Amino acid sequence: MERAAYKIHEAVEELHRSSEYREYREARHSLETQPELLKRVDAYRRDSYILQSNAENETMSSKEILSGMEKIENEYSDILHSSDVEKYLDLEYTICAFLRQSFDTLVNAMDLSLDEVTGND
């Protein structure tokens, strides 16, 4: 496992050198120069995360999810049309999607019989 840990560390370094991650850091830094905007962006991210988590855990109906999305979009409409905010959120989504796909690849490659534990078929 030591070699695998080393390879993961190498992968992290490679991700830090990627253009997507560098652009993400630049976009974040740009928002950090505008503290009130950053505060609103982080609140939007938090509210969106909570909604997505509840939706993934199947604790909400489709109607409740759509209503929640609409409420969040209305509440944060003042920031969601900013090109800086859009760029930041798009880059964050790209990185998170890559990380999730990478995690899924690792988990699926291992024969851990997790379906019996999680109840997934």
Backbone as JSON Lines, residues from 0, in Angstrom:
{"i":0,"aa":"M","n":[0.82,-1.2,0.0],"ca":[0.0,0.0,0.0],"c":[0.85,1.26,0.0]}
{"i":1,"aa":"E","n":[2.08,1.14,0.47],"ca":[2.96,2.3,0.52],"c":[3.18,2.86,-0.89]}
{"i":2,"aa":"R","n":[3.38,1.97,-1.86],"ca":[3.58,2.42,-3.24],"c":[2.33,3.11,-3.77]}
{"i":3,"aa":"A","n":[1.16,2.57,-3.44],"ca":[-0.1,3.18,-3.87],"c":[-0.26,4.56,-3.25]}
{"i":4,"aa":"A","n":[0.11,4.69,-1.97],"ca":[0.03,5.99,-1.3],"c":[0.95,7.0,-1.99]}
{"i":5,"aa":"Y","n":[2.11,6.55,-2.39],"ca":[3.05,7.42,-3.1],"c":[2.46,7.86,-4.44]}
{"i":6,"aa":"K","n":[1.84,6.93,-5.16],"ca":[1.23,7.25,-6.46],"c":[0.07,8.24,-6.29]}
{"i":7,"aa":"I","n":[-0.69,8.08,-5.21],"ca":[-1.78,9.03,-4.95],"c":[-1.2,10.42,-4.69]}
{"i":8,"aa":"H","n":[-0.11,10.48,-3.92],"ca":[0.56,11.76,-3.67],"c":[1.03,12.38,-4.99]}
{"i":9,"aa":"E","n":[1.58,11.57,-5.87],"ca":[2.0,12.05,-7.19],"c":[0.8,12.58,-7.98]}
{"i":10,"aa":"A","n":[-0.31,11.88,-7.9],"ca":[-1.52,12.32,-8.61],"c":[-2.0,13.66,-8.08]}
{"i":11,"aa":"V","n":[-1.94,13.86,-6.78],"ca":[-2.34,15.14,-6.18],"c":[-1.44,16.26,-6.7]}
{"i":12,"aa":"E","n":[-0.15,16.01,-6.75],"ca":[0.78,17.01,-7.28],"c":[0.45,17.33,-8.73]}
{"i":13,"aa":"E","n":[0.13,16.31,-9.5],"ca":[-0.23,16.51,-10.9],"c":[-1.51,17.34,-11.03]}
{"i":14,"aa":"L","n":[-2.48,17.06,-10.17],"ca":[-3.72,17.84,-10.18],"c":[-3.44,19.3,-9.84]}
{"i":15,"aa":"H","n":[-2.56,19.54,-8.89],"ca":[-2.21,20.92,-8.53],"c":[-1.56,21.65,-9.7]}
{"i":16,"aa":"R","n":[-0.89,20.93,-10.58],"ca":[-0.25,21.55,-11.75],"c":[-1.21,21.7,-12.93]}
{"i":17,"aa":"S","n":[-2.38,21.1,-12.86],"ca":[-3.31,21.13,-13.98],"c":[-3.82,22.55,-14.23]}
{"i":18,"aa":"S","n":[-4.15,22.83,-15.47],"ca":[-4.66,24.16,-15.82],"c":[-6.0,24.42,-15.14]}
{"i":19,"aa":"E","n":[-6.82,23.38,-15.01],"ca":[-8.13,23.56,-14.37],"c":[-7.97,23.98,-12.91]}
{"i":20,"aa":"Y","n":[-7.06,23.33,-12.2],"ca":[-6.88,23.67,-10.79],"c":[-6.26,25.05,-10.63]}
{"i":21,"aa":"R","n":[-5.29,25.37,-11.49],"ca":[-4.69,26.7,-11.41],"c":[-5.74,27.78,-11.7]}
{"i":22,"aa":"E","n":[-6.58,27.55,-12.7],"ca":[-7.65,28.52,-13.01],"c":[-8.63,28.62,-11.85]}
{"i":23,"aa":"Y","n":[-8.94,27.49,-11.22],"ca":[-9.84,27.49,-10.07],"c":[-9.26,28.34,-8.94]}
{"i":24,"aa":"R","n":[-7.98,28.16,-8.64],"ca":[-7.33,28.93,-7.58],"c":[-7.34,30.42,-7.91]}
{"i":25,"aa":"E","n":[-7.08,30.75,-9.18],"ca":[-7.12,32.16,-9.6],"c":[-8.52,32.73,-9.45]}
{"i":26,"aa":"A","n":[-9.53,31.95,-9.83],"ca":[-10.92,32.42,-9.71],"c":[-11.29,32.61,-8.24]}
{"i":27,"aa":"R","n":[-10.85,31.69,-7.4],"ca":[-11.12,31.81,-5.96],"c":[-10.44,33.06,-5.41]}
{"i":28,"aa":"H","n":[-9.19,33.26,-5.8],"ca":[-8.45,34.44,-5.34],"c":[-9.15,35.73,-5.78]}
{"i":29,"aa":"S","n":[-9.65,35.73,-6.99],"ca":[-10.37,36.9,-7.49],"c":[-11.59,37.2,-6.62]}
{"i":30,"aa":"L","n":[-12.3,36.15,-6.23],"ca":[-13.47,36.35,-5.36],"c":[-13.06,36.78,-3.96]}
{"i":31,"aa":"E","n":[-11.9,36.32,-3.51],"ca":[-11.44,36.68,-2.16],"c":[-11.14,38.17,-2.05]}
{"i":32,"aa":"T","n":[-10.93,38.84,-3.17],"ca":[-10.7,40.29,-3.14],"c":[-12.02,41.06,-2.97]}
{"i":33,"aa":"Q","n":[-13.14,40.32,-3.01],"ca":[-14.47,40.9,-2.83],"c":[-15.18,40.13,-1.71]}
{"i":34,"aa":"P","n":[-14.85,40.43,-0.46],"ca":[-15.33,39.63,0.68],"c":[-16.85,39.44,0.75]}
{"i":35,"aa":"E","n":[-17.62,40.45,0.44],"ca":[-19.08,40.31,0.51],"c":[-19.59,39.37,-0.57]}
{"i":36,"aa":"L","n":[-19.02,39.48,-1.76],"ca":[-19.4,38.57,-2.84],"c":[-19.01,37.14,-2.49]}
{"i":37,"aa":"L","n":[-17.81,36.96,-1.97],"ca":[-17.35,35.63,-1.59],"c":[-18.25,35.03,-0.52]}
{"i":38,"aa":"K","n":[-18.68,35.86,0.41],"ca":[-19.58,35.38,1.47],"c":[-20.88,34.86,0.86]}
{"i":39,"aa":"R","n":[-21.42,35.56,-0.11],"ca":[-22.67,35.14,-0.78],"c":[-22.42,33.88,-1.61]}
{"i":40,"aa":"V","n":[-21.29,33.81,-2.29],"ca":[-20.97,32.63,-3.1],"c":[-20.86,31.4,-2.19]}
{"i":41,"aa":"D","n":[-20.17,31.54,-1.07],"ca":[-20.02,30.42,-0.16],"c":[-21.36,30.0,0.45]}
{"i":42,"aa":"A","n":[-22.23,30.97,0.71],"ca":[-23.57,30.65,1.22],"c":[-24.36,29.88,0.15]}
{"i":43,"aa":"Y","n":[-24.24,30.32,-1.09],"ca":[-24.9,29.6,-2.2],"c":[-24.36,28.17,-2.3]}
{"i":44,"aa":"R","n":[-23.05,28.03,-2.22],"ca":[-22.44,26.71,-2.31],"c":[-22.93,25.81,-1.17]}
{"i":45,"aa":"R","n":[-23.0,26.37,0.04],"ca":[-23.48,25.61,1.2],"c":[-24.93,25.16,1.0]}
{"i":46,"aa":"D","n":[-25.79,26.1,0.62],"ca":[-27.21,25.78,0.44],"c":[-27.4,24.75,-0.69]}
{"i":47,"aa":"S","n":[-26.63,24.9,-1.76],"ca":[-26.71,23.95,-2.87],"c":[-26.23,22.56,-2.44]}
{"i":48,"aa":"Y","n":[-25.16,22.54,-1.67],"ca":[-24.62,21.27,-1.19],"c":[-25.64,20.54,-0.31]}
{"i":49,"aa":"I","n":[-26.26,21.27,0.58],"ca":[-27.25,20.67,1.47],"c":[-28.4,20.09,0.65]}
{"i":50,"aa":"L","n":[-28.88,20.86,-0.31],"ca":[-29.97,20.39,-1.17],"c":[-29.55,19.14,-1.94]}
{"i":51,"aa":"Q","n":[-28.36,19.16,-2.53],"ca":[-27.88,18.0,-3.29],"c":[-27.72,16.78,-2.4]}
{"i":52,"aa":"S","n":[-27.21,16.97,-1.2],"ca":[-27.04,15.86,-0.27],"c":[-28.37,15.24,0.11]}
{"i":53,"aa":"N","n":[-29.34,16.09,0.39],"ca":[-30.68,15.59,0.71],"c":[-31.3,14.86,-0.48]}
{"i":54,"aa":"A","n":[-31.08,15.39,-1.67],"ca":[-31.61,14.75,-2.87],"c":[-30.95,13.39,-3.11]}
{"i":55,"aa":"E","n":[-29.64,13.32,-2.91],"ca":[-28.93,12.05,-3.1],"c":[-29.32,11.01,-2.06]}
{"i":56,"aa":"N","n":[-29.66,11.46,-0.87],"ca":[-30.06,10.54,0.2],"c":[-31.54,10.19,0.13]}
{"i":57,"aa":"E","n":[-32.18,10.67,-0.93],"ca":[-33.59,10.38,-1.19],"c":[-34.5,10.79,-0.04]}
{"i":58,"aa":"T","n":[-34.17,11.9,0.6],"ca":[-35.02,12.41,1.68],"c":[-36.0,13.45,1.17]}
{"i":59,"aa":"M","n":[-35.96,13.72,-0.15],"ca":[-36.84,14.72,-0.74],"c":[-37.5,14.17,-1.99]}
{"i":60,"aa":"S","n":[-38.72,14.6,-2.25],"ca":[-39.4,14.23,-3.49],"c":[-38.85,15.08,-4.63]}
{"i":61,"aa":"S","n":[-39.12,14.68,-5.85],"ca":[-38.69,15.46,-7.02],"c":[-39.24,16.87,-6.97]}
{"i":62,"aa":"K","n":[-40.48,17.0,-6.54],"ca":[-41.11,18.32,-6.44],"c":[-40.38,19.18,-5.41]}
{"i":63,"aa":"E","n":[-40.02,18.59,-4.29],"ca":[-39.29,19.34,-3.26],"c":[-37.9,19.75,-3.74]}
{"i":64,"aa":"I","n":[-37.26,18.88,-4.5],"ca":[-35.93,19.2,-5.05],"c":[-36.02,20.37,-6.0]}
{"i":65,"aa":"L","n":[-36.97,20.3,-6.94],"ca":[-37.14,21.4,-7.9],"c":[-37.5,22.7,-7.2]}
{"i":66,"aa":"S","n":[-38.37,22.62,-6.21],"ca":[-38.75,23.8,-5.44],"c":[-37.53,24.37,-4.7]}
{"i":67,"aa":"G","n":[-36.73,23.51,-4.12],"ca":[-35.53,23.94,-3.43],"c":[-34.53,24.6,-4.37]}
{"i":68,"aa":"M","n":[-34.36,24.0,-5.56],"ca":[-33.44,24.59,-6.55],"c":[-33.92,25.97,-6.97]}
{"i":69,"aa":"E","n":[-35.21,26.09,-7.21],"ca":[-35.78,27.38,-7.61],"c":[-35.59,28.43,-6.51]}
{"i":70,"aa":"K","n":[-35.82,28.02,-5.27],"ca":[-35.66,28.94,-4.14],"c":[-34.22,29.43,-4.04]}
{"i":71,"aa":"I","n":[-33.27,28.5,-4.16],"ca":[-31.85,28.87,-4.08],"c":[-31.47,29.79,-5.24]}
{"i":72,"aa":"E","n":[-31.91,29.45,-6.44],"ca":[-31.58,30.28,-7.6],"c":[-32.16,31.68,-7.45]}
{"i":73,"aa":"N","n":[-33.36,31.79,-6.92],"ca":[-33.97,33.11,-6.7],"c":[-33.23,33.88,-5.61]}
{"i":74,"aa":"E","n":[-32.88,33.19,-4.53],"ca":[-32.21,33.84,-3.41],"c":[-30.84,34.39,-3.8]}
{"i":75,"aa":"Y","n":[-30.17,33.71,-4.72],"ca":[-28.82,34.11,-5.1],"c":[-28.72,34.62,-6.53]}
{"i":76,"aa":"S","n":[-29.84,35.02,-7.11],"ca":[-29.84,35.47,-8.5],"c":[-28.93,36.68,-8.71]}
{"i":77,"aa":"D","n":[-28.74,37.48,-7.64],"ca":[-27.89,38.66,-7.76],"c":[-26.43,38.32,-8.03]}
{"i":78,"aa":"I","n":[-25.99,37.12,-7.65],"ca":[-24.58,36.76,-7.88],"c":[-24.39,35.74,-8.99]}
{"i":79,"aa":"L","n":[-25.44,34.98,-9.3],"ca":[-25.28,33.86,-10.24],"c":[-25.06,34.29,-11.69]}
{"i":80,"aa":"H","n":[-25.28,35.55,-11.98],"ca":[-25.08,36.03,-13.35],"c":[-23.74,36.76,-13.52]}
{"i":81,"aa":"S","n":[-22.96,36.78,-12.47],"ca":[-21.63,37.37,-12.54],"c":[-20.7,36.41,-13.26]}
{"i":82,"aa":"S","n":[-19.96,36.91,-14.23],"ca":[-19.05,36.03,-14.98],"c":[-17.96,35.44,-14.08]}
{"i":83,"aa":"D","n":[-17.5,36.22,-13.09],"ca":[-16.5,35.7,-12.15],"c":[-17.06,34.55,-11.33]}
{"i":84,"aa":"V","n":[-18.29,34.69,-10.88],"ca":[-18.93,33.66,-10.06],"c":[-19.2,32.43,-10.93]}
{"i":85,"aa":"E","n":[-19.73,32.64,-12.12],"ca":[-19.99,31.51,-13.03],"c":[-18.72,30.73,-13.32]}
{"i":86,"aa":"K","n":[-17.64,31.43,-13.6],"ca":[-16.37,30.77,-13.89],"c":[-15.9,29.95,-12.69]}
{"i":87,"aa":"Y","n":[-15.95,30.55,-11.51],"ca":[-15.52,29.86,-10.3],"c":[-16.35,28.61,-10.06]}
{"i":88,"aa":"L","n":[-17.67,28.74,-10.13],"ca":[-18.54,27.59,-9.88],"c":[-18.37,26.51,-10.94]}
{"i":89,"aa":"D","n":[-18.19,26.9,-12.19],"ca":[-17.95,25.91,-13.26],"c":[-16.66,25.15,-13.03]}
{"i":90,"aa":"L","n":[-15.6,25.87,-12.66],"ca":[-14.32,25.21,-12.41],"c":[-14.4,24.3,-11.19]}
{"i":91,"aa":"E","n":[-15.08,24.76,-10.16],"ca":[-15.26,23.92,-8.97],"c":[-16.02,22.65,-9.33]}
{"i":92,"aa":"Y","n":[-17.06,22.79,-10.12],"ca":[-17.85,21.62,-10.54],"c":[-16.97,20.64,-11.33]}
{"i":93,"aa":"T","n":[-16.16,21.17,-12.24],"ca":[-15.28,20.32,-13.05],"c":[-14.33,19.52,-12.16]}
{"i":94,"aa":"I","n":[-13.73,20.19,-11.19],"ca":[-12.79,19.52,-10.29],"c":[-13.52,18.49,-9.42]}
{"i":95,"aa":"C","n":[-14.65,18.86,-8.87],"ca":[-15.4,17.93,-8.02],"c":[-15.88,16.71,-8.81]}
{"i":96,"aa":"A","n":[-16.33,16.93,-10.04],"ca":[-16.77,15.81,-10.88],"c":[-15.61,14.87,-11.16]}
{"i":97,"aa":"F","n":[-14.44,15.43,-11.42],"ca":[-13.26,14.6,-11.66],"c":[-12.9,13.79,-10.41]}
{"i":98,"aa":"L","n":[-12.91,14.44,-9.26],"ca":[-12.59,13.75,-8.01],"c":[-13.59,12.64,-7.7]}
{"i":99,"aa":"R","n":[-14.85,12.94,-7.94],"ca":[-15.89,11.92,-7.69],"c":[-15.71,10.73,-8.63]}
{"i":100,"aa":"Q","n":[-15.44,11.01,-9.89],"ca":[-15.22,9.94,-10.87],"c":[-13.98,9.13,-10.47]}
{"i":101,"aa":"S","n":[-12.94,9.8,-10.03],"ca":[-11.72,9.11,-9.61],"c":[-11.99,8.23,-8.4]}
{"i":102,"aa":"F","n":[-12.73,8.75,-7.43],"ca":[-13.07,7.97,-6.25],"c":[-13.89,6.75,-6.64]}
{"i":103,"aa":"D","n":[-14.89,6.96,-7.5],"ca":[-15.72,5.84,-7.95],"c":[-14.88,4.78,-8.65]}
{"i":104,"aa":"T","n":[-13.92,5.22,-9.46],"ca":[-13.04,4.28,-10.15],"c":[-12.25,3.45,-9.15]}
{"i":105,"aa":"L","n":[-11.7,4.1,-8.14],"ca":[-10.94,3.38,-7.11],"c":[-11.82,2.39,-6.35]}
{"i":106,"aa":"V","n":[-12.98,2.83,-5.92],"ca":[-13.86,1.97,-5.14],"c":[-14.32,0.79,-5.98]}
{"i":107,"aa":"N","n":[-14.7,1.05,-7.22],"ca":[-15.18,-0.03,-8.08],"c":[-14.09,-1.03,-8.46]}
{"i":108,"aa":"A","n":[-12.84,-0.59,-8.39],"ca":[-11.73,-1.48,-8.72],"c":[-11.41,-2.44,-7.58]}
{"i":109,"aa":"M","n":[-11.89,-2.12,-6.4],"ca":[-11.61,-2.95,-5.24],"c":[-12.79,-3.9,-4.99]}
{"i":110,"aa":"D","n":[-12.5,-5.11,-4.62],"ca":[-13.53,-6.1,-4.32],"c":[-13.79,-6.09,-2.82]}
{"i":111,"aa":"L","n":[-14.55,-5.08,-2.37],"ca":[-14.8,-4.93,-0.95],"c":[-16.2,-5.39,-0.53]}
{"i":112,"aa":"S","n":[-17.01,-5.82,-1.48],"ca":[-18.36,-6.29,-1.18],"c":[-19.15,-5.26,-0.37]}
{"i":113,"aa":"L","n":[-19.1,-4.01,-0.82],"ca":[-19.77,-2.93,-0.08],"c":[-21.28,-2.94,-0.25]}
{"i":114,"aa":"D","n":[-21.77,-3.56,-1.32],"ca":[-23.21,-3.57,-1.54],"c":[-23.95,-4.25,-0.39]}
{"i":115,"aa":"E","n":[-23.34,-5.28,0.19],"ca":[-23.96,-5.98,1.3],"c":[-24.02,-5.08,2.54]}
{"i":116,"aa":"V","n":[-23.11,-4.16,2.66],"ca":[-23.08,-3.27,3.82],"c":[-24.01,-2.08,3.63]}
{"i":117,"aa":"T","n":[-23.99,-1.52,2.42],"ca":[-24.78,-0.31,2.16],"c":[-26.21,-0.6,1.78]}
{"i":118,"aa":"G","n":[-26.5,-1.85,1.43],"ca":[-27.86,-2.19,1.02],"c":[-28.14,-1.9,-0.44]}
{"i":119,"aa":"N","n":[-27.11,-1.51,-1.21],"ca":[-27.28,-1.27,-2.65],"c":[-27.3,-2.6,-3.39]}
{"i":120,"aa":"D","n":[-28.11,-2.66,-4.41],"ca":[-28.16,-3.9,-5.2],"c":[-27.31,-3.8,-6.44]}
